[in-house]
Amino acid sequence: MIIHQNLFINWKSGGGTMLTAFIMAGGKGERFWPLSTKERPKQLLKLISDKSMIRHTVDRILPMISADKIFIGTNIVQVAGIKEELPFIPEENIIIEPVFKDTAAAIGYGVTVIESRYPNSSTIVLASDHYIKNEENFRKMMITAVETAEKDHSIVTLGVKPTKPETGYGYIEVAENCYVGNAVEAKRFWEKPNLHRAKKYVEAGNYLWNSGMFIFENSTIFSAMQQHMPHHHEILQNIREKLCMGRTGIELSMVVMEEFEKFEKISIDFGIMEKAKNLMVIPVDFGWSDIGSFSAMEEVFEKNKNGTVEKVKNLIEVNSKNNIVFGTGKKIIAIVGVQDTIVVETENATLICKKDDVQNIREILKKIDNS
């Protein structure tokens, strides 16, 4: 299939199955404080260009899935921001989760809503805040993934060839001989490792980063939930009955609130991916990053002569190197004798953090909430 940029295509597989997308956009983006807030978390920020991360995500798949078949999963606090960023997405396609219960509940609920609108369809599940350098290659891999999912009735994910020992990503173990673009059986999912284990994974050569992107026939994921997460499946059956009432948006979230409270808080990886046998993975290499923290900016932007990522209008560096500096105003930011440090200036707050401590930024929010 030839993909044409900026052309809306209601793509169907060889079997004629309708393809939809579910984008998870309910995250808090805590590691991007103070740029990120509850109302405008990471996915709504313009971190890499003049478009928000979620707009990049949607634009990336519009050449193969039209707007009426793209669904956004979020929470009530972020609905206004999502509508502002994605005015062309039908309002009824914004699925509001009444309670945060992690990705197993989010995906199960989202696909249940999609199936009520487009029965017997297939779904691509995406995060709203990933960076993809080669988008054409991304779409080619997605089509391969959809065809694999429908041919084998499998759950397919994309595994990224690791470029370094990364402790912030989960890993997927595959057979020794795997090649970019060829679907292979996923032997096992591994959670985020320590640095020693991450180095072993990279040296072994048969471990891929877990991209968190999943592709499946809706019937396949429901069967997996029935087998491995029967309590989740039962709740989704109850929610499916409530969908017959034709409610959407806030009204629907209130109707399913009682059922949502019953979900166990667990990720899709723990709930299904670590247990299911019909898992396939496609090794990919299209310039992927999940933009999990400020440190990821070094993978996206070129550095200045001092090795610093400079996203500020007025930066002065003296005897400083290898920093990441964000500024949202016209103030001069001056750093002297500073290296391997993140500096972020906004109207309301300033962050100064060593790169090695970036995962602890969320601890600041806990202190703010408790103050």
C-alpha positions in Angstrom: 0.0 0.0 0.0 1.3 3.5 -0.9 0.8 6.1 1.8 0.4 9.7 0.6 1.3 12.5 3.1 -1.7 14.6 4.2 -4.2 12.3 2.5 -7.0 10.9 4.7 -7.4 7.2 4.1 -10.0 4.9 5.8 -7.5 2.1 5.4 -8.8 -1.5 5.5 -6.6 -4.6 5.7 -6.8 -7.3 3.1 -9.6 -8.9 5.3 -11.6 -5.7 5.1 -11.3 -4.9 8.8 -11.8 -1.2 9.8 -8.7 0.3 11.4 -9.1 2.7 14.4 -6.7 4.4 16.8 -6.8 4.9 20.6 -4.4 7.5 21.9 -3.7 7.5 25.7 -3.5 11.1 26.8 -4.3 11.1 30.5 -0.7 11.3 31.9 0.4 14.0 34.3 3.8 14.6 32.8 5.3 15.1 36.3 8.9 14.9 35.2 8.4 17.9 33.0 7.5 20.3 35.9 7.5 23.3 35.9 6.7 23.4 32.2 4.0 20.7 32.8 0.9 21.3 34.9 -2.2 19.2 35.7 -4.2 21.2 33.2 -1.4 21.3 30.5 0.7 18.2 31.0 3.5 17.0 28.7 1.2 15.8 25.9 -0.2 19.3 25.5 3.1 21.1 25.5 5.0 22.3 22.5 8.3 20.7 23.4 9.9 19.8 20.1 8.2 22.3 17.6 5.4 24.8 17.4 2.9 21.8 17.7 2.0 20.0 20.9 3.1 16.4 21.4 -0.5 15.1 21.0 -0.9 17.0 17.8 2.2 15.5 16.5 0.9 12.0 17.4 -2.5 12.6 15.7 -0.9 14.1 12.6 1.4 11.1 12.3 -1.5 8.7 11.8 -3.9 10.9 9.9 -2.5 9.7 6.5 -3.8 6.2 7.3 -6.7 6.8 9.8 -9.3 9.6 9.4 -10.2 11.8 12.3 -13.6 10.2 12.9 -11.8 6.9 13.7 -9.2 8.4 16.1 -10.2 8.3 19.8 -8.5 10.1 22.7 -8.4 8.7 26.2 -8.0 11.3 28.9 -9.4 12.7 32.2 -11.8 15.6 32.9 -9.0 18.1 33.8 -7.4 17.8 30.4 -10.4 17.7 28.1 -10.4 21.5 27.4 -6.8 21.4 26.4 -7.3 18.4 24.1 -10.3 20.1 22.4 -8.2 23.2 21.8 -5.3 21.2 20.3 -7.4 18.8 18.3 -10.5 20.7 17.1 -11.1 18.4 14.2 -11.5 15.3 16.4 -15.2 14.6 17.0 -16.1 15.6 20.6 -17.7 12.2 21.1 -14.3 10.6 20.4 -12.8 12.1 23.5 -13.2 9.3 26.1 -13.0 10.6 29.6 -11.8 8.1 32.3 -13.6 9.0 35.5 -10.8 7.5 37.7 -7.2 6.7 36.9 -6.7 2.9 37.0 -3.6 2.5 34.8 -3.3 1.3 31.2 -5.2 -2.0 31.4 -8.4 -0.2 32.4 -7.7 2.7 30.0 -7.1 0.5 27.0 -9.9 -1.9 27.9 -12.4 1.0 28.3 -11.2 2.8 25.2 -11.5 -0.3 23.0 -14.9 -1.1 24.4 -16.1 2.4 23.3 -14.5 2.0 19.9 -16.1 -1.4 19.4 -19.5 0.0 20.2 -19.0 2.5 17.3 -17.1 0.3 14.9 -17.8 -3.4 15.6 -15.2 -6.0 14.6 -12.5 -3.4 14.0 -8.8 -3.4 14.7 -7.1 -0.8 16.9 -3.7 0.9 17.1 -2.9 1.9 20.7 -0.5 4.8 21.0 0.9 7.1 23.7 0.3 10.8 23.1 3.9 12.0 23.8 6.3 10.0 21.7 8.8 11.4 19.3 9.2 9.7 15.9 11.8 11.0 13.5 10.9 9.0 10.4 7.1 9.1 10.2 6.8 7.5 6.8 8.7 4.4 8.1 6.5 4.5 11.2 3.4 4.2 9.1 4.9 1.3 7.1 5.7 -0.6 10.3 2.1 0.1 11.5 0.6 -1.5 8.4 2.9 -4.5 8.8 1.7 -4.7 12.5 -2.0 -4.6 11.5 -1.5 -7.2 8.9 0.3 -9.4 11.4 -2.3 -9.0 14.1 -5.1 -9.9 11.7 -3.3 -12.8 10.1 -2.2 -14.5 13.4 -5.0 -13.1 15.7 -2.1 -11.9 17.8 -1.3 -8.9 19.9 1.5 -7.0 18.2 3.9 -4.4 19.6 6.8 -2.5 18.1 10.2 -3.1 19.7 12.9 -0.4 19.3 16.5 -1.4 18.6 18.3 -0.1 21.7 21.1 2.4 21.2 22.4 2.4 24.7 21.8 0.8 28.1 18.6 2.6 29.1 17.1 2.1 32.6 13.9 4.1 31.9 12.4 1.7 29.4 11.0 -1.8 29.7 12.5 -4.5 27.4 11.2 -7.3 25.2 13.2 -10.4 24.8 13.0 -12.0 21.3 14.7 -14.8 19.4 18.4 -14.3 18.6 17.9 -13.7 14.9 15.5 -10.7 14.4 15.6 -8.1 11.7 14.0 -4.7 11.4 10.5 -4.9 9.9 10.1 -8.7 10.4 7.5 -9.8 13.0 8.9 -12.4 15.5 7.5 -14.0 18.6 8.0 -12.0 21.8 9.5 -14.4 24.3 9.1 -12.3 27.4 8.5 -8.7 28.6 11.0 -7.4 31.2 10.3 -4.4 33.4 12.7 -1.4 33.7 16.1 -2.9 34.7 19.0 -1.5 36.7 22.0 -0.2 34.8 24.0 -3.5 35.1 21.1 -5.6 33.7 20.4 -3.0 31.0 24.0 -3.3 29.8 23.6 -7.1 29.6 20.4 -6.7 27.5 22.2 -4.4 25.0 25.2 -6.7 24.8 23.0 -9.8 24.2 21.5 -8.3 21.1 18.1 -10.0 21.4 16.4 -7.4 23.6 14.3 -4.5 22.3 12.9 -1.4 24.1 9.2 -1.8 24.8 7.7 1.1 22.8 4.3 0.8 24.6 2.5 0.8 21.2 0.1 -2.1 20.7 -1.9 -3.3 17.6 -4.6 -5.9 17.7 -8.0 -7.0 16.5 -10.5 -5.8 19.2 -11.8 -9.4 19.6 -8.2 -10.5 20.4 -7.6 -8.1 23.2 -11.0 -8.9 24.7 -10.2 -12.6 24.6 -6.8 -11.9 26.3 -8.6 -10.0 29.0 -11.1 -12.7 29.5 -8.3 -15.3 30.0 -5.8 -13.3 32.0 -7.9 -10.5 33.6 -11.3 -12.0 34.1 -12.3 -9.3 36.6 -11.4 -6.5 34.1 -13.4 -8.4 31.4 -16.5 -8.6 33.6 -16.4 -4.9 34.3 -16.0 -4.1 30.6 -19.0 -6.3 29.9 -21.0 -4.2 32.4 -19.7 -1.0 30.8 -20.6 -2.3 27.3 -24.3 -2.5 28.4 -24.2 1.1 29.6 -22.8 2.3 26.2 -26.1 1.3 24.6 -27.6 4.4 26.2 -25.8 6.6 23.6 -24.0 8.8 26.2 -20.6 10.3 25.5 -18.1 12.6 27.2 -18.7 13.7 30.8 -22.1 12.2 30.9 -20.7 8.8 30.0 -17.9 9.1 32.5 -20.4 9.7 35.3 -22.5 6.7 34.2 -19.5 4.3 34.3 -17.9 5.8 37.4 -19.2 3.0 39.7 -17.9 0.3 37.4 -14.5 2.1 36.9 -14.0 2.1 40.7 -14.0 -1.7 40.6 -10.9 -1.9 38.3 -7.7 -3.1 39.8 -5.0 -0.5 39.2 -2.6 -2.4 36.9 -0.7 -1.8 33.7 -1.5 -3.6 30.4 2.1 -5.0 30.5 1.6 -6.7 33.9 -2.0 -7.7 33.2 -1.7 -9.2 29.8 1.6 -8.8 28.0 3.7 -10.8 30.6 1.1 -13.6 30.4 -0.3 -13.9 26.9 1.2 -16.4 24.5 0.0 -14.9 21.2 2.4 -11.9 21.3 4.4 -10.7 18.3 7.0 -7.9 18.1 8.3 -6.0 15.1 11.8 -4.6 15.5 11.8 -1.0 14.3 14.3 1.7 13.8 12.5 5.0 13.0 14.0 7.3 15.5 11.8 6.8 18.5 11.9 8.4 22.0 9.1 8.4 24.6 10.2 11.9 25.8 10.0 10.6 29.3 12.0 13.5 30.9 14.0 16.6 30.1 17.0 14.3 29.5 15.3 13.0 26.3 15.7 16.4 24.8 19.3 15.5 24.0 18.0 12.9 21.6 15.9 15.4 19.7 17.8 18.7 19.5 21.3 19.6 18.4 23.6 20.8 21.1 25.5 24.1 21.1 29.3 24.5 21.1 29.2 23.7 24.8 27.3 20.5 24.5 24.2 22.2 25.9 20.6 21.8 24.6 19.5 25.4 24.5 15.7 26.1 24.4 15.8 29.7 25.6 16.0 33.1 24.0 18.9 34.5 26.0 21.4 32.0 27.5 24.9 33.0 28.8 27.2 30.1 29.7 30.5 30.6 31.4 32.8 27.6 32.1 29.6 25.5 31.7 28.9 22.5 29.5 26.5 19.6 28.8 23.4 21.2 30.2 19.7 21.3 29.2 18.2 24.8 29.5 14.6 25.7 28.9 13.3 29.3 29.3 9.7 30.4 28.6 10.2 34.1 28.9 12.6 36.9 27.8 14.8 36.8 30.9 18.5 36.2 30.5 19.5 32.8 32.0 23.1 32.9 33.0 25.0 29.8 34.3 28.6 29.8 35.6 30.6 26.7 36.4 27.7 24.4 35.7 27.6 21.1 33.9 25.3 18.1 33.5 22.5 20.1 34.9 18.9 20.9 33.9 17.7 24.5 34.3 14.0 25.3 33.5 12.6 28.8 34.0 8.9 29.6 33.8 6.8 32.5 35.0 5.8 30.7 38.1 8.8 28.5 39.0 12.4 27.7 38.4 13.9 24.2 38.4 17.6 23.4 38.8 18.3 19.7 38.8 21.3 17.4 38.0 20.7 15.2 35.0 21.1 12.1 37.1 18.3 13.2 39.4 15.7 13.9 36.7 13.5 11.0 37.9 13.1 12.7 41.3 11.5 15.8 39.9 8.1 14.3 40.8 9.1 14.4 44.4 8.9 18.2 44.2 5.2 17.9 43.3 4.5 15.8 46.3 6.1 18.4 48.5 4.0 21.1 46.8 0.8 19.2 47.3 1.6 18.6 51.0 2.6 22.2 51.7 
